[in-house]
């Protein structure tokens, strides 16, 4: 009886050892696959060119002033009539002869700003 018990315990211990070795083998195989994979990824990432940084174009003070005038004109043109002041009317009169302002005056404010800016940039 004692011999059977001893054999049973030895068999159990052999099974545990076999499972432990098998788990170690699987872990080693996974490690051997993952390390080169990560190394290849690191090399590819390092050799890939970085996305160039886009710098904002330098805006001259004259362009800033012109943009400010365009925005102000767009605000005034879209303002209700009863809120217009004499300064607003003077500014509209100043730009009334300009074809860029004249042909885009009926657009919504944001579209008007873009259209007049493009028109002024093209001419």
HUFENVEN-V661929 format. One record per residue. N is the residue number from 1. RES is the residue in one small letter. PHI is phi in degrees with one decimal (none if undefined). OMEGA is omega in whole degrees, -180 to 180 (NA if undefined). Layout:
N|RES|PHI|OMEGA, N|RES|PHI|OMEGA
This chain:
1|x|none|-180, 2|x|-62.8|180, 3|x|-65.0|178, 4|x|-63.2|179, 5|x|-61.7|179, 6|x|-63.1|178, 7|x|-62.8|179, 8|x|-62.1|180, 9|x|-64.8|179, 10|x|-65.6|179, 11|x|-63.1|178, 12|x|-61.3|-179, 13|x|-66.5|178, 14|x|-63.4|177, 15|x|-62.9|179, 16|x|-61.2|179, 17|x|-62.3|180, 18|x|-62.6|178, 19|x|-63.3|179, 20|x|-63.9|179, 21|x|-64.7|-180, 22|x|-64.9|178, 23|x|-63.1|178, 24|x|-64.2|177, 25|x|-61.2|179, 26|x|-62.5|179, 27|x|-65.0|179, 28|x|-65.4|178, 29|x|-63.0|179, 30|x|-61.2|179, 31|x|-65.7|180, 32|x|-66.5|177, 33|x|-83.6|-174, 34|x|-73.0|-176, 35|x|-61.7|177, 36|x|-63.5|179, 37|x|-62.0|178, 38|x|-65.4|178, 39|x|-64.6|178, 40|x|-63.2|178, 41|x|-61.3|180, 42|x|-65.4|179, 43|x|-65.8|179, 44|x|-63.4|180, 45|x|-64.3|-179, 46|x|-72.0|-177, 47|x|-83.3|179, 48|x|-70.0|-179, 49|x|-68.4|178, 50|x|-70.3|179, 51|x|-65.9|-178, 52|x|-64.8|179, 53|x|-81.0|179, 54|x|-89.0|179, 55|x|-93.4|178, 56|x|-73.5|180, 57|x|-65.2|180, 58|x|-69.8|-179, 59|x|-104.6|-180, 60|x|-76.4|179, 61|x|-59.2|179, 62|x|-65.8|178, 63|x|-67.2|178, 64|x|-63.2|180, 65|x|-64.0|-180, 66|x|-63.9|178, 67|x|-63.1|179, 68|x|-62.2|179, 69|x|-66.4|178, 70|x|-63.2|179, 71|x|-63.3|179, 72|x|-64.9|178, 73|x|-62.2|-180, 74|x|-62.8|178, 75|x|-66.1|-177, 76|x|-67.2|-177, 77|x|-65.1|-179, 78|x|-89.7|179, 79|x|-75.6|175, 80|x|-61.6|-175, 81|x|-60.8|-177, 82|x|-71.7|179, 83|x|-98.6|-178, 84|x|-71.9|177, 85|x|-107.2|180, 86|x|-65.9|177, 87|x|-64.9|178, 88|x|-63.3|-179, 89|x|-66.2|177, 90|x|-62.5|180, 91|x|-65.8|177, 92|x|-63.8|178, 93|x|-64.6|180, 94|x|-62.1|-177, 95|x|-98.9|-175, 96|x|-67.3|-179, 97|x|-86.5|-179, 98|x|-79.6|-177, 99|x|-64.9|179, 100|x|-63.6|180, 101|x|-70.9|-174, 102|x|-64.2|-175, 103|x|-77.4|-179, 104|x|-106.5|-174, 105|x|-68.1|-177, 106|x|-92.8|180, 107|x|-77.0|171, 108|x|-61.9|-171, 109|x|-52.6|-176, 110|x|-63.7|179, 111|x|-66.0|179, 112|x|-62.3|-180, 113|x|-60.7|-180, 114|x|-64.4|-177, 115|x|-64.9|-180, 116|x|-68.3|179, 117|x|-62.0|178, 118|x|-63.4|-180, 119|x|-62.1|-180, 120|x|-67.3|179, 121|x|-70.4|-179, 122|x|-77.9|-177, 123|x|-94.9|NA
